[in-house]
C-alpha cells in the first residue's frame, strides 16, 4: 500500500475517531472513576481487534449481509450501553478514591471488569462492524501487490492505534483536569452516562423503528 492511500485513510479515520460517542463516554468515565484508563482503553481496543480479525478472515461480510444478525447486534449493544450509562448515572460520585486502599487482588479483579466492559462497548457496537466494511473497501486495492488480507490487517492496526492514542488522551485529560474539581467531575460523569443512554436509545430506536 502506498503512503498516499494510508494518509487518506488516516485523515478519514481520525475524523471519525475524534467524533465523540460511546467510546469517548466510556474513556471519560473510566478516567474519572478509576486509577488508570489503561484497562478501559485496552478493552475498547480488544473489541476492535476482534473486528479486525473477522475482517481479515472475511467473516464480517457474512455478518454484515445478514439483517437478522445486525439487528441482534444492535439491540444487544444498545441495551448494554443503556445499562452501563444507568450505572454511571447512579454512582456519579465514585471517582475511584476508594481504589487506592484496595488489595492487589481486588484491584486486578476490578481492572478485569473494566476491560471487559470496554470489550463489550466496542465489540457490541454494530457501527464498528459497518465501519470496517464501508470505510475499509475504499482504501483496499484487490489488484495491489499486497494481499487483501494484509491490507485489511494494516488498516485495522492503524485504526486501533489511532483509537488507543485518542482514548488514552481523553481519559487521562479528563482525570488530570477534573480530579481536583469534584463537582465538575461529577457533572462530566453524569454527562458521560447520559451520552451512553442517549446513544443506546438512538441505536435501539433506529433498528426497531426503522
C-alpha positions, 0 to 999 in steps of 0.5 A: 500500500502506498503512503498516499492511500494510508494518509487518506485513510488516516485523515478519514479515520481520525475524523471519525475517531475524534467524533465523540460517542460511546467510546469517548463516554466510556474513556471519560468515565473510566478516567474519572472513576478509576486509577488508570484508563489503561484497562478501559482503553485496552478493552475498547481496543480488544473489541476492535481487534476482534473486528479486525480479525473477522475482517481479515478472515472475511467473516464480517461480510457474512455478518454484515449481509445478514439483517437478522444478525445486525439487528441482534447486534444492535439491540444487544449493544444498545441495551448494554450501553443503556445499562452501563450509562444507568450505572454511571448515572447512579454512582456519579460520585465514585471517582475511584478514591476508594481504589487506592486502599484496595488489595492487589487482588481486588484491584486486578479483579476490578481492572478485569471488569473494566476491560471487559466492559470496554470489550463489550462497548466496542465489540457490541457496537454494530457501527464498528462492524459497518465501519470496517466494511464501508470505510475499509473497501475504499482504501483496499486495492484487490489488484495491489501487490499486497494481499487483501488480507494484509491490507485489511490487517494494516488498516485495522492496526492503524485504526486501533492505534489511532483509537488507543492514542485518542482514548488514552488522551481523553481519559487521562485529560479528563482525570488530570483536569477534573480530579481536583474539581469534584463537582465538575467531575461529577457533572462530566460523569453524569454527562458521560452516562447520559451520552451512553443512554442517549446513544443506546436509545438512538441505536435501539430506536433506529433498528426497531423503528426503522 
